[in-house]
Amino acid sequence: MFVLSNFFSALAYLINFVCDAYIWVTIGRVIISWVNADPYNPVVRFLHAVTEPILSRLRRLLPFLAMGGIDFSPMVLILAIMFLQKFLVPTLHQLAG
C-alpha cells in the first residue's frame, strides 16, 4: 500500500511543478507579446508553440473576453491552472495520506 501512497505523492509534486512551470511560460508569452520580439527567435517560437494550442482553444470558447483589443485568455489560463493546483494537488496528497 505504501507504493501507491508514494506514487500519489510523487504525482502530486510533479503536477504542481508542471503547473508552476506552465504559469511562468504563459507569463513569458504575455511579456513577449508586449514587445516587438523577433518571431524567428527560438525562445519566442518555443513560448508560442507551447502556449498557443491552449490559448487558441480558450479564445474560441470565450470570444467575449477579447474586449477592447485586450486578450484575457492568458489570465483565464493562469486562473484555471491555479484552480487545478489548489484542487488536484491537495487531493492527491490526501490520497497518499
C-alpha positions as protocol buffer text, in pm:
chain_id: "A"
residue {
  index: 1
  type: MET
  ca { x: 0 y: 0 z: 0 }
}
residue {
  index: 2
  type: PHE
  ca { x: 293 y: 236 z: 65 }
}
residue {
  index: 3
  type: VAL
  ca { x: 390 y: 207 z: -304 }
}
residue {
  index: 4
  type: LEU
  ca { x: 55 y: 352 z: -409 }
}
residue {
  index: 5
  type: SER
  ca { x: 89 y: 622 z: -145 }
}
residue {
  index: 6
  type: ASN
  ca { x: 433 y: 718 z: -274 }
}
residue {
  index: 7
  type: PHE
  ca { x: 304 y: 717 z: -631 }
}
residue {
  index: 8
  type: PHE
  ca { x: 23 y: 963 z: -548 }
}
residue {
  index: 9
  type: SER
  ca { x: 260 y: 1183 z: -353 }
}
residue {
  index: 10
  type: ALA
  ca { x: 512 y: 1192 z: -639 }
}
residue {
  index: 11
  type: LEU
  ca { x: 234 y: 1256 z: -890 }
}
residue {
  index: 12
  type: ALA
  ca { x: 111 y: 1550 z: -681 }
}
residue {
  index: 13
  type: TYR
  ca { x: 460 y: 1704 z: -672 }
}
residue {
  index: 14
  type: LEU
  ca { x: 503 y: 1651 z: -1047 }
}
residue {
  index: 15
  type: ILE
  ca { x: 168 y: 1808 z: -1133 }
}
residue {
  index: 16
  type: ASN
  ca { x: 244 y: 2102 z: -906 }
}
residue {
  index: 17
  type: PHE
  ca { x: 584 y: 2155 z: -1073 }
}
residue {
  index: 18
  type: VAL
  ca { x: 439 y: 2133 z: -1426 }
}
residue {
  index: 19
  type: CYS
  ca { x: 162 y: 2379 z: -1335 }
}
residue {
  index: 20
  type: ASP
  ca { x: 414 y: 2625 z: -1191 }
}
residue {
  index: 21
  type: ALA
  ca { x: 635 y: 2596 z: -1498 }
}
residue {
  index: 22
  type: TYR
  ca { x: 340 y: 2645 z: -1735 }
}
residue {
  index: 23
  type: ILE
  ca { x: 231 y: 2956 z: -1547 }
}
residue {
  index: 24
  type: TRP
  ca { x: 579 y: 3104 z: -1593 }
}
residue {
  index: 25
  type: VAL
  ca { x: 584 y: 3007 z: -1961 }
}
residue {
  index: 26
  type: THR
  ca { x: 246 y: 3180 z: -2005 }
}
residue {
  index: 27
  type: ILE
  ca { x: 374 y: 3491 z: -1828 }
}
residue {
  index: 28
  type: GLY
  ca { x: 677 y: 3488 z: -2058 }
}
residue {
  index: 29
  type: ARG
  ca { x: 447 y: 3465 z: -2359 }
}
residue {
  index: 30
  type: VAL
  ca { x: 250 y: 3765 z: -2236 }
}
residue {
  index: 31
  type: ILE
  ca { x: 565 y: 3972 z: -2182 }
}
residue {
  index: 32
  type: ILE
  ca { x: 698 y: 3876 z: -2526 }
}
residue {
  index: 33
  type: SER
  ca { x: 368 y: 3987 z: -2681 }
}
residue {
  index: 34
  type: TRP
  ca { x: 413 y: 4337 z: -2536 }
}
residue {
  index: 35
  type: VAL
  ca { x: 744 y: 4398 z: -2714 }
}
residue {
  index: 36
  type: ASN
  ca { x: 835 y: 4371 z: -3078 }
}
residue {
  index: 37
  type: ALA
  ca { x: 1020 y: 4039 z: -3046 }
}
residue {
  index: 38
  type: ASP
  ca { x: 1182 y: 3864 z: -3339 }
}
residue {
  index: 39
  type: PRO
  ca { x: 937 y: 3588 z: -3444 }
}
residue {
  index: 40
  type: TYR
  ca { x: 1228 y: 3370 z: -3560 }
}
residue {
  index: 41
  type: ASN
  ca { x: 1398 y: 3376 z: -3221 }
}
residue {
  index: 42
  type: PRO
  ca { x: 1398 y: 3020 z: -3077 }
}
residue {
  index: 43
  type: VAL
  ca { x: 1274 y: 3138 z: -2736 }
}
residue {
  index: 44
  type: VAL
  ca { x: 983 y: 3327 z: -2890 }
}
residue {
  index: 45
  type: ARG
  ca { x: 898 y: 3029 z: -3110 }
}
residue {
  index: 46
  type: PHE
  ca { x: 910 y: 2795 z: -2809 }
}
residue {
  index: 47
  type: LEU
  ca { x: 682 y: 3018 z: -2599 }
}
residue {
  index: 48
  type: HIS
  ca { x: 439 y: 3049 z: -2886 }
}
residue {
  index: 49
  type: ALA
  ca { x: 441 y: 2676 z: -2968 }
}
residue {
  index: 50
  type: VAL
  ca { x: 386 y: 2570 z: -2608 }
}
residue {
  index: 51
  type: THR
  ca { x: 109 y: 2815 z: -2519 }
}
residue {
  index: 52
  type: GLU
  ca { x: -81 y: 2874 z: -2842 }
}
residue {
  index: 53
  type: PRO
  ca { x: -274 y: 2540 z: -2857 }
}
residue {
  index: 54
  type: ILE
  ca { x: -443 y: 2606 z: -2522 }
}
residue {
  index: 55
  type: LEU
  ca { x: -480 y: 2981 z: -2568 }
}
residue {
  index: 56
  type: SER
  ca { x: -644 y: 2940 z: -2908 }
}
residue {
  index: 57
  type: ARG
  ca { x: -899 y: 2698 z: -2761 }
}
residue {
  index: 58
  type: LEU
  ca { x: -974 y: 2944 z: -2483 }
}
residue {
  index: 59
  type: ARG
  ca { x: -1021 y: 3224 z: -2735 }
}
residue {
  index: 60
  type: ARG
  ca { x: -1271 y: 3008 z: -2926 }
}
residue {
  index: 61
  type: LEU
  ca { x: -1461 y: 2916 z: -2609 }
}
residue {
  index: 62
  type: LEU
  ca { x: -1462 y: 3266 z: -2462 }
}
residue {
  index: 63
  type: PRO
  ca { x: -1474 y: 3514 z: -2751 }
}
residue {
  index: 64
  type: PHE
  ca { x: -1631 y: 3782 z: -2533 }
}
residue {
  index: 65
  type: LEU
  ca { x: -1309 y: 3814 z: -2333 }
}
residue {
  index: 66
  type: ALA
  ca { x: -1131 y: 3997 z: -2616 }
}
residue {
  index: 67
  type: MET
  ca { x: -1283 y: 4332 z: -2525 }
}
residue {
  index: 68
  type: GLY
  ca { x: -1120 y: 4646 z: -2649 }
}
residue {
  index: 69
  type: GLY
  ca { x: -839 y: 4460 z: -2821 }
}
residue {
  index: 70
  type: ILE
  ca { x: -710 y: 4315 z: -2494 }
}
residue {
  index: 71
  type: ASP
  ca { x: -671 y: 3939 z: -2486 }
}
residue {
  index: 72
  type: PHE
  ca { x: -769 y: 3800 z: -2146 }
}
residue {
  index: 73
  type: SER
  ca { x: -715 y: 3434 z: -2239 }
}
residue {
  index: 74
  type: PRO
  ca { x: -371 y: 3412 z: -2067 }
}
residue {
  index: 75
  type: MET
  ca { x: -528 y: 3538 z: -1745 }
}
residue {
  index: 76
  type: VAL
  ca { x: -809 y: 3282 z: -1771 }
}
residue {
  index: 77
  type: LEU
  ca { x: -549 y: 3011 z: -1837 }
}
residue {
  index: 78
  type: ILE
  ca { x: -343 y: 3109 z: -1534 }
}
residue {
  index: 79
  type: LEU
  ca { x: -655 y: 3114 z: -1315 }
}
residue {
  index: 80
  type: ALA
  ca { x: -753 y: 2768 z: -1441 }
}
residue {
  index: 81
  type: ILE
  ca { x: -405 y: 2635 z: -1366 }
}
residue {
  index: 82
  type: MET
  ca { x: -416 y: 2786 z: -1018 }
}
residue {
  index: 83
  type: PHE
  ca { x: -754 y: 2620 z: -960 }
}
residue {
  index: 84
  type: LEU
  ca { x: -606 y: 2285 z: -1063 }
}
residue {
  index: 85
  type: GLN
  ca { x: -315 y: 2338 z: -828 }
}
residue {
  index: 86
  type: LYS
  ca { x: -540 y: 2421 z: -534 }
}
residue {
  index: 87
  type: PHE
  ca { x: -783 y: 2135 z: -606 }
}
residue {
  index: 88
  type: LEU
  ca { x: -594 y: 1848 z: -765 }
}
residue {
  index: 89
  type: VAL
  ca { x: -260 y: 1860 z: -582 }
}
residue {
  index: 90
  type: PRO
  ca { x: -406 y: 1857 z: -227 }
}
residue {
  index: 91
  type: THR
  ca { x: -648 y: 1583 z: -331 }
}
residue {
  index: 92
  type: LEU
  ca { x: -359 y: 1367 z: -448 }
}
residue {
  index: 93
  type: HIS
  ca { x: -170 y: 1439 z: -127 }
}
residue {
  index: 94
  type: GLN
  ca { x: -474 y: 1331 z: 75 }
}
residue {
  index: 95
  type: LEU
  ca { x: -498 y: 1012 z: -130 }
}
residue {
  index: 96
  type: ALA
  ca { x: -134 y: 948 z: -48 }
}
residue {
  index: 97
  type: GLY
  ca { x: -229 y: 1002 z: 314 }
}
